[in-house]
């Protein structure tokens, strides 16, 4: 299915590896989007990176690699071999790294999922989609452009729109009250990824998309 993709793959000089890996049929690739560098580490735009870090923690011992303009972590989650990916191209060029990673591992796009922040979802809301447009997100736009298709799963993680312009908001840090709840959101997003891996896209969509928020309802004043 990915022959068209592997034909387009042109890894950089430092990405050359002798043999294509033999990926098991049940293997998955999890791609968290974000920007590299300390200045961006805790910003809203990097919540995809944060969820990948949580999945790496859950996977335990693994192998770190720097290939295809990405940080890769090969580990095992409950469903089997998993490749965790953090593109290092900056958000707007994420598609270059994603194309190279998918082409190298020869994994069908149905076995890969992109984790991305979403301005149009309230903080604490998650949505899984099987395919779709970029919805104004430059990282998704880059991936769609490089793959030539929008047919790949994605988990949208709500960060809220806020009072600032979109660019300023996504590059800002979470507010103090959001930082208190951020671990819950990251845990829920990692749970959603593992559900998708174990049960498939339809079950994951039915369970995840049916919730208004992963955060508890605020207590009502009496």
C-alpha positions in Angstrom: 0.0 0.0 0.0 2.9 2.3 0.7 4.9 1.7 -2.5 4.1 5.1 -3.8 5.4 6.6 -0.5 8.7 4.6 -0.4 9.4 5.5 -4.0 9.2 9.2 -3.0 11.4 8.7 0.0 14.8 10.5 -0.2 16.6 10.3 3.2 19.3 12.7 4.0 23.0 11.7 4.2 22.9 11.2 7.9 19.7 9.0 7.6 21.3 6.2 5.6 20.8 2.7 7.2 21.8 -0.5 5.5 18.6 -2.6 5.9 14.9 -1.7 6.0 13.6 -2.9 9.3 11.3 -5.9 9.4 8.3 -4.4 11.1 5.7 -6.9 12.6 2.2 -6.7 11.1 0.9 -5.4 14.4 3.4 -2.6 14.9 2.4 1.0 15.2 3.9 4.4 14.6 2.9 7.2 16.9 3.9 10.7 15.7 3.6 13.7 18.1 3.9 17.1 16.5 5.7 20.0 18.1 8.7 22.3 17.8 12.2 21.3 18.9 14.2 23.4 21.4 14.0 24.5 25.0 12.0 27.6 24.2 9.1 25.6 22.9 9.2 22.7 25.3 6.1 23.5 27.4 4.1 25.5 24.9 0.6 24.5 23.7 1.8 23.6 20.3 4.0 20.9 21.8 1.4 18.9 23.5 1.9 16.1 20.8 5.5 15.8 22.0 4.3 15.6 25.6 1.9 12.7 24.9 4.7 10.9 23.0 6.9 11.3 26.1 4.2 9.8 28.3 3.9 6.8 26.0 7.7 6.4 26.1 7.5 6.3 29.9 4.8 3.7 29.7 6.8 1.6 27.3 9.9 1.5 29.5 13.2 0.3 28.1 13.7 1.0 24.4 16.1 2.3 21.8 16.7 5.9 21.0 17.6 6.9 17.5 18.0 10.2 15.6 17.0 9.5 12.0 14.9 11.1 9.3 15.0 14.5 10.9 13.2 13.1 13.9 13.8 11.7 17.4 12.7 8.1 17.4 12.1 5.8 20.3 11.5 2.1 19.6 9.7 0.4 22.5 6.9 -2.1 23.2 3.5 -1.2 24.5 0.7 -3.7 25.4 -0.1 -4.3 21.7 3.5 -4.9 20.6 6.3 -3.0 18.9 5.8 0.8 18.8 7.8 3.5 17.1 7.4 6.9 18.9 8.3 9.8 16.7 9.0 13.5 17.4 9.8 15.4 14.2 12.6 17.9 14.6 11.8 20.0 11.5 9.7 22.5 13.3 5.9 22.3 13.0 5.4 23.8 9.5 7.8 21.2 7.9 6.6 18.2 9.8 5.5 16.4 6.7 9.1 15.9 5.5 10.0 13.9 8.6 6.7 12.0 8.6 7.1 10.9 5.0 10.6 9.7 5.5 9.7 7.7 8.7 6.6 6.0 7.2 8.5 5.2 4.0 11.5 3.7 5.9 9.4 1.5 8.2 7.0 0.5 5.4 4.0 0.8 7.7 0.6 1.4 6.3 -0.9 4.7 7.2 -3.7 2.9 9.1 -1.0 1.8 11.5 0.2 5.3 12.2 -1.4 8.1 14.1 -0.5 11.8 14.4 -1.0 13.6 17.7 -1.7 17.3 17.3 -2.9 20.3 19.2 -6.3 21.8 18.2 -7.3 25.5 18.8 -11.0 24.7 18.0 -11.4 22.2 20.8 -11.6 23.3 24.4 -8.8 22.5 26.7 -9.4 18.9 27.9 -11.4 17.7 24.9 -10.0 15.0 22.5 -11.1 13.9 19.1 -9.9 11.0 16.9 -10.4 11.1 13.2 -9.7 8.5 10.5 -8.9 11.1 7.9 -9.7 14.8 7.1 -8.4 18.2 6.1 -5.7 20.1 7.9 -8.3 22.3 9.6 -5.9 25.3 9.6 -3.1 23.4 11.3 0.2 23.9 9.6 1.7 20.6 10.8 -1.2 18.6 9.3 -1.1 20.7 6.2 2.6 19.8 5.7 1.9 16.1 6.3 -1.0 16.0 3.8 1.2 17.8 1.2 4.1 15.4 1.6 2.0 12.2 1.7 -0.3 13.5 -1.1 -3.2 12.2 1.0 -5.3 13.1 4.1 -6.1 9.4 4.8 -4.2 8.9 8.1 -5.6 8.8 11.6 -5.0 11.8 13.9 -5.8 12.5 17.5 -6.7 16.2 18.1 -5.9 17.5 21.6 -7.8 20.6 22.6 -5.8 23.6 23.7 -8.6 26.2 23.5 -8.4 29.3 21.4 -7.8 31.9 24.0 -7.9 35.7 23.7 -4.7 36.1 21.7 -4.1 35.7 18.0 -3.8 32.0 16.9 0.0 32.1 16.4 0.7 33.8 19.8 -1.7 31.4 21.5 -0.2 28.1 20.3 3.3 29.3 21.2 2.2 30.4 24.7 2.5 28.4 27.9 -0.5 26.9 29.5 -2.2 29.0 32.1 -1.6 28.1 35.8 -5.0 26.4 36.2 -4.5 24.5 33.0 -1.0 23.3 34.1 -2.7 21.7 37.1 -4.9 19.6 34.8 -2.4 19.1 32.1 -1.2 15.7 33.4 -4.8 14.4 33.2 -5.1 15.5 29.6 -1.8 13.9 28.7 -2.7 10.7 30.4 -6.1 10.6 28.7 -4.6 11.3 25.3 -2.0 8.5 25.8 -4.9 6.2 26.9 -6.7 7.1 23.7 -3.7 6.2 21.6 -3.4 2.8 23.3 -7.1 2.2 22.8 -6.7 2.9 19.1 -3.7 0.5 19.0 -5.6 -2.3 20.8 -9.2 -1.9 19.5 -8.9 0.0 16.2 -10.1 3.3 14.9 -13.8 2.8 15.1 -13.9 1.7 18.7 -11.5 4.5 19.6 -13.6 7.1 17.9 -16.8 5.9 19.6 -15.3 6.0 23.0 -13.1 9.0 22.8 -15.3 11.3 20.7 -18.3 10.7 22.9 -16.8 12.6 25.9 -17.2 16.3 26.1 -14.0 16.5 28.2 -11.5 14.3 29.9 -11.6 16.6 32.9 -14.1 16.3 35.7 -17.1 18.6 35.8 -16.5 21.6 38.1 -18.3 21.4 41.4 -21.6 23.2 41.5 -22.1 25.9 44.1 -25.0 25.2 46.4 
